[in-house]
């Protein structure tokens, strides 16, 4: 779905010397004055609050042969973090490391008391959470009551009460001044392993296991979780990508990309976010994320490819389910906005037949289309009377803070909530939906936020629309959340257009400013093939290299139709 937008062109200071001119000015527009240092030697040191205590506790467990149970989350960040924990702890000498994943439908998010009881049945001595736990007050209490040591590793924003774990490592703790609070859950766990290795070496153990061999998993989880790619996260992702391109990666990571037809040599961060991540997430949304963990943990390439094939099938099922749910959501959104004469604050969408594992994708799609905060609800489980909601918001609205403020003003309306700036989750009683919908809409209206204008890097000259430029821009990455991939805008004449694939618009565009015509693709925009288009056509686009049947050509990936400039 291509939407109409207004654009705001970034100011362009002097380009960075020594780089391709386009890459140099793109990086300069993002505040760089010199080429970013993305080697491991410049990675931030492990100074997270209480990391030393976590390292000491885990080093004790390794030395004493204790059973360590790793409990992850049911998304790509939790899955990769669990794989990093299991591979890393075993590599550092732990003889008994097991893992356990929650079921989205059965356990809900985090270390619930129900999940805690099942974990205790595995007789752990130490339990390590990955990508959750900061809000699991009752679950942590239950595990501690049974005499099990608990290390919480998480990156989500904490609430007013912290769990009574033995150790909590979280860059977003109020007393943690780690310079990169944007670490994903997998990144937090990676830093914990750095601390464990240092502690073991201090105690005289060799601990020769190379932790950089886990960076392919760290990169995948970091990109898939949509955390901000600050400089330190870009280092982690860049190093992971380089290892994947050289096939120095887990067979499961390679299989997730190759099952979708990706050539590892040319893998980008976008491939991790839009290809590997969704396939890993699909199992957690529709079935059991454990299939994904097994894929990431196996060292057998054939087994990894077979498991990746299962995940690919789950992803196709998820895509069909998502398509049906989005169609319903668009109808519901149209009805709600029509009742409000087109003037809405925040939208709450609900259908009793929706799947709770897919509502986040639905909310994301509607939020992208309407540029309003959106919450999509589904029954937590049939007949339970509880709803689970996934929230998405434009960049100008902090969703988690919005929920916290709404909860403070309407005490008891929300059962539980948590999340990030642009994505959050909550649960409430079905009987309270109408009251919550009204409160949410009123609260969003009071924010009086402007619609987001899409920021671009301006136009490219015809002579710059080349393979060389596209490759230079890819090399200047990785690009992602908070470190926006280069996006350009310009006007073109449409020479040809046709629908390809299921619903994609393929065009031949000629730059108005001069230069040869180029192929262009607009995904999920087949309905525009037979519409009247303005001449010239003003679009935003990404310049990429298209490799198809041995041909290598530059291609424009169309992102938006432009209807005005700020």
Secondary structure, 3 states (H helix, E strand, C coil): CCEEEEEEECCCCCCCCCCCHHHHHHHHHCCCCCCCCCCHHHCCCCCCCCHHHHHHHHHHHHHCCCCEEEEECCCHHHHHHHHHHHHHHHHCCCCCEEEEECCHHHHCCCCCHHHHHHHHCCCCCEEEEECCCCCCHHHHHHHHHCCCEEEEECCCCCCCCCCCCCEEECCCCCCCCCCCCCCCHHHHHHHHHHHHHHHHHHCCCCCCCCHHHHHHHHHHHHHHCCCCCCHHHHHHHHHHHHHHHCCCCCHHHHHHHHCCCCCHHHCCHHHHHHHHHHHHHHHHHHCCCHHHHHHHHCCCHHHHHHHHHHHHHHHHHHHHHHHHHHHHHHHHHHHHHHHCCCCCCCEEEECCCCCCCCHHHHHHHHHHHHCCCEEEEEECCCCCCEEEEEEECCCCCCHHHHHHHHHHHCCCCCCEEEECCCEEEEEEEHHHHHHHHHHHHHHHHHHCCCCCCEEECCCCCHHHCCHHHHHHHHHCCCCECCECCCCEEEEEEEEEEEEECCCEEEEEEEECCCCCCEEEEECCCHHHCCCCCCCCEEEEEEEEEEEECCEEEEEEEEEEEEEEEC
